[in-house]
Amino acid sequence: MSVKHIGDLKKTECYGCSACVYSCPFGAITMERDSEGFRYPVVDEEKCTGCGKCRKICPSICPKDMSNAPEPESYAVWADDKLRMDSTSGGAFTLIARNILAQGGVVCGVVMDEKFHIFHTIATNEKEIEPMRRSKYVESDLGDMFPRIKELLEKGTKVLFTGTPCQVAGLKAYLGNKREGLIAVDLMCHGGTSPKVFERYLDETFGRENVKRFYFRTKYYGYNGTTCAVVLKDGQTYMGSGELDPFVKGSYRSLFLRKSCEDCKFASMPRQGDITIGDCWGIAKYKAELSDGRGTSLILVNNEKGRKIVEEISANTQVFEKVPLEAVTWKNRFKEHMQAHSQRDRFFEMLDYTSMHKAVKYCMENRYDVGVLGVWFGCNYGSIATYYGLMKQLQGLGLSVLMIDKPGFVGSDRELAEENHSRVFANTHFHVASAIN
Ligand SMILES: Cc1cc2nc3c(=O)[nH]c(=O)nc-3n(C[C@H](O)[C@H](O)[C@H](O)COP(=O)(O)OP(=O)(O)OC[C@H]3O[C@@H](n4cnc5c(N)ncnc54)[C@H](O)[C@@H]3O)c2cc1C
């Protein structure tokens, strides 16, 4: 791969970790949201000298760190019951965070503010780690965390960083070999959701200003339930199920996925953190007593630094059991490739002209409002432009459009037409129905 600077990296390759932003000696790079709402580096060409530093530290371009265990030891862990009920899985994060705080260190994790902005911040005490609890299944804003962590490490402060595997890879790449005092915990991760989608969902469903609290997952119906909970300012509570709620449904079916999450080199072993934490999915199949509906954490010990901490926290658990890796990996993502929903791109396109609720429904059910039957791929520019204009007008009315070939236009006739410039244009800009016999 050869790119001039980081701004030339394809969207499928950029994890949005922000390491490049703070490695640029000229301040030429900023993180900005794209039309889908994901964060990407944008390079100011006036300031860029082409020094290439951003490419040298980019975890996507550089070879993956392979120093951790290829088959780490794995543990099923329960914190106390109250902590488990306040956490996403079995409470492993808080146990690790308390350990680092007790050593005089600080914790970098993810919180959500009253405007539902989801971002990394630094906690220095138990009270400040409380809002970091519970997964927020949306891409977090790393802000200036990397240089702040560097500064803390240089002063000799221990720092626990928790984040997705690509964020951990980005931080390690940014720090280089000056990582003394860093404890990195990566999460098992199926991929990030766009903050824009989350905000649109809140605005359209409840009105963001009416929401007091949002829980991405609740154990109200048991640990395996895929239900979100929304506490409204008027006192009502809404529960969104994985079958009916558009945000939960779309998230779990990878409709809102960041492009780079489809092929993530950090999802596989060896992991990037000293420790990996996640849900211990599938543990009941191995041993039913390890799954009681309140949440079980999976902990992977990836190296000696991680082992020391895991051994220390084991004294504060009610369950701490070594389990075979195969017993806990069958349902979790350890593969680099994960298929996004087939209509993922259409979903983001629909967000530009209709509601998030409608876009989810139509993409899940493969629905359209209007079928256009005509010679919409005629080989003259007038025809192409007319149909393109028609489609745009219809979209302007909030309608989703499907282009339909005349009946009988099948087989070699259709195959030959695929090479025409008008058909190439159509396949790029229209949604084209499969052939009708
Ligand atoms: C985007 C995402 C996808 C995930 N996918 C899976 C999965 O497929 N399988 C699986 O087993 N586990 C997954 N997890 C991890 C899981 O949901 C729990 O976060 C993890 O098990 C820790 O739970 P806990 O009970 O130990 O602690 P909790 O107290 O619930 O801790 C939450 C931890 O997650 C961090 N966090 C919260 N939101 C974010 C965010 N947006 N970005 C980065 N870090 C965040 C917090 O800083 C804290 O460290 C995912 C987490 C995220 C954020």
The ligand as a MOL file (V3000), in Angstrom:
LIG
                    3D

  0  0  0     0  0            999 V3000
M  V30 BEGIN CTAB
M  V30 COUNTS 53 58 0 0 0
M  V30 BEGIN ATOM
M  V30 1 C -18.3040 -1.1640 20.6850 0
M  V30 2 C -18.2220 -2.3760 21.5800 0
M  V30 3 C -18.4360 -3.6420 21.0580 0
M  V30 4 C -18.3400 -4.7710 21.8880 0
M  V30 5 N -18.5550 -6.0080 21.3460 0
M  V30 6 C -18.4420 -7.1010 22.1350 0
M  V30 7 C -18.6140 -8.4100 21.6090 0
M  V30 8 O -18.9040 -8.5800 20.4190 0
M  V30 9 N -18.4470 -9.4810 22.4300 0
M  V30 10 C -18.1170 -9.3430 23.7470 0
M  V30 11 O -17.9560 -10.3470 24.4490 0
M  V30 12 N -17.9430 -8.1030 24.2890 0
M  V30 13 C -18.0890 -7.0030 23.5110 0
M  V30 14 N -17.8980 -5.7410 24.0590 0
M  V30 15 C -17.4210 -5.6540 25.4630 0
M  V30 16 C -18.5280 -5.8030 26.4820 0
M  V30 17 O -19.6950 -5.1640 26.0530 0
M  V30 18 C -18.1000 -5.1950 27.8260 0
M  V30 19 O -17.6820 -3.8630 27.6130 0
M  V30 20 C -16.9590 -5.8700 28.4790 0
M  V30 21 O -17.2580 -7.2160 28.6900 0
M  V30 22 C -16.6680 -5.2240 29.8420 0
M  V30 23 O -17.7350 -5.4450 30.6850 0
M  V30 24 P -17.5520 -5.3870 32.2520 0
M  V30 25 O -18.7240 -6.0220 32.9010 0
M  V30 26 O -16.2050 -5.9010 32.6290 0
M  V30 27 O -17.4540 -3.8650 32.5720 0
M  V30 28 P -18.3140 -2.5660 32.2870 0
M  V30 29 O -18.3590 -1.8470 33.5880 0
M  V30 30 O -19.5510 -2.7810 31.5940 0
M  V30 31 O -17.2310 -1.7730 31.4290 0
M  V30 32 C -17.4070 -1.1540 30.2340 0
M  V30 33 C -16.0300 -0.9390 29.6600 0
M  V30 34 O -16.1890 -0.6250 28.2920 0
M  V30 35 C -15.5620 0.6210 28.0070 0
M  V30 36 N -16.3930 1.2370 26.9760 0
M  V30 37 C -17.6990 1.5740 27.0620 0
M  V30 38 N -18.1330 2.0730 25.8980 0
M  V30 39 C -17.0780 2.0730 25.0580 0
M  V30 40 C -16.8890 2.4830 23.7040 0
M  V30 41 N -17.8730 3.0140 22.9820 0
M  V30 42 N -15.6750 2.3520 23.1500 0
M  V30 43 C -14.6330 1.8430 23.8700 0
M  V30 44 N -14.7540 1.4290 25.1540 0
M  V30 45 C -15.9580 1.5340 25.7400 0
M  V30 46 C -15.5520 1.3720 29.3290 0
M  V30 47 O -14.5520 2.3500 29.3330 0
M  V30 48 C -15.2710 0.2240 30.2830 0
M  V30 49 O -13.9050 -0.0790 30.2470 0
M  V30 50 C -18.0210 -4.6080 23.2670 0
M  V30 51 C -17.8260 -3.3310 23.7960 0
M  V30 52 C -17.9240 -2.2110 22.9700 0
M  V30 53 C -17.7250 -0.8550 23.5770 0
M  V30 END ATOM
M  V30 BEGIN BOND
M  V30 1 1 1 2
M  V30 2 1 2 3
M  V30 3 2 2 52
M  V30 4 2 3 4
M  V30 5 1 4 5
M  V30 6 1 4 50
M  V30 7 2 5 6
M  V30 8 1 6 7
M  V30 9 1 6 13
M  V30 10 2 7 8
M  V30 11 1 7 9
M  V30 12 1 9 10
M  V30 13 2 10 11
M  V30 14 1 10 12
M  V30 15 2 12 13
M  V30 16 1 13 14
M  V30 17 1 14 15
M  V30 18 1 14 50
M  V30 19 1 15 16
M  V30 20 1 16 17
M  V30 21 1 16 18
M  V30 22 1 18 19
M  V30 23 1 18 20
M  V30 24 1 20 21
M  V30 25 1 20 22
M  V30 26 1 22 23
M  V30 27 1 23 24
M  V30 28 2 24 25
M  V30 29 1 24 26
M  V30 30 1 24 27
M  V30 31 1 27 28
M  V30 32 2 28 29
M  V30 33 1 28 30
M  V30 34 1 28 31
M  V30 35 1 31 32
M  V30 36 1 32 33
M  V30 37 1 33 34
M  V30 38 1 33 48
M  V30 39 1 34 35
M  V30 40 1 35 36
M  V30 41 1 35 46
M  V30 42 1 36 37
M  V30 43 1 36 45
M  V30 44 2 37 38
M  V30 45 1 38 39
M  V30 46 1 39 40
M  V30 47 2 39 45
M  V30 48 1 40 41
M  V30 49 2 40 42
M  V30 50 1 42 43
M  V30 51 2 43 44
M  V30 52 1 44 45
M  V30 53 1 46 47
M  V30 54 1 46 48
M  V30 55 1 48 49
M  V30 56 2 50 51
M  V30 57 1 51 52
M  V30 58 1 52 53
M  V30 END BOND
M  V30 END CTAB
M  END
